[in-house]
Amino acid sequence: MEELCLLLQNVILQVDKEEKWIWNLEKSNAYTIRSAYTCQSVQLPVVDPVELKLLWQKIVPLKVVVFVWCLLRNRFPTKDNLRRRGVLHTDSCQCITNCDSMETVNHLFLHCSLFGTVWNCILCWIGLSTAVPLNVSDHFTQFCFGGGRSQVQHTILNIIWFANVWEIWKERNNRIFNDKECSIMQIVDKIKSLSYSWLKEKLFRSLSIIMVGGLVPSQCWATDSVISFVFLFVVFSFPTL
């Protein structure tokens, strides 16, 4: 119930508008068998050490790109890896969120009850619904390069994914080394803010004259609702870009 409340926290009901189904894979927002088939049959790119072009993002800081490169190859100082190197004892390998599981890359970034809820909130924010794969590499491929999206949309989803795993790792370290913790919604807000900061210059170039409630973007970037608006505008308004 708590997780459901978190997912619905940012939902705004518009009582003056009629409810209707929208199919995002077509410009007309109408369902077609062709678009559904294309989405299901698209060949997803395989993430391996050769596919570096899937990781290198000019918008994202280099240290974060290197971080993700190590993450996708499990070359990472998670507690299970430190145990294999003899740094930690098995008794010290529990996840920092007290979910009674060993801290592995896949558990920490995907299946932990706390950080898994963070992913659910982000999916709700950008309007996506998907099953969680077993490993981080498959999650990266599915989240960033799923069928039915344009290159622009893939780029933005890629950046959001980078921001998500980066903030999860920072929160994990903050809990271990500083004995401080953020709530789920605070982590989600950090991910939104970081994603926006990386895309800010690109968004200003692409959407320099967007009006929001009578204000230009530069007058109201600070609000979460405007950040959400700009992302959703870019991700879902240009299916043919």
Secondary structure as UniProt FT lines:
FT   HELIX           2..8
FT   TURN            9..10
FT   TURN            15..16
FT   TURN            24..25
FT   TURN            27..28
FT   HELIX           33..41
FT   TURN            49..50
FT   HELIX           52..54
FT   HELIX           62..72
FT   TURN            73..74
FT   HELIX           79..84
FT   TURN            85..86
FT   HELIX           90..92
FT   TURN            96..97
FT   HELIX           105..106
FT   HELIX           107..111
FT   HELIX           113..126
FT   HELIX           136..145
FT   TURN            147..148
FT   HELIX           151..177
FT   HELIX           184..206
FT   TURN            208..209
FT   TURN            213..214
FT   HELIX           217..219
FT   TURN            220..222
FT   HELIX           224..237
FT   TURN            239..240
//
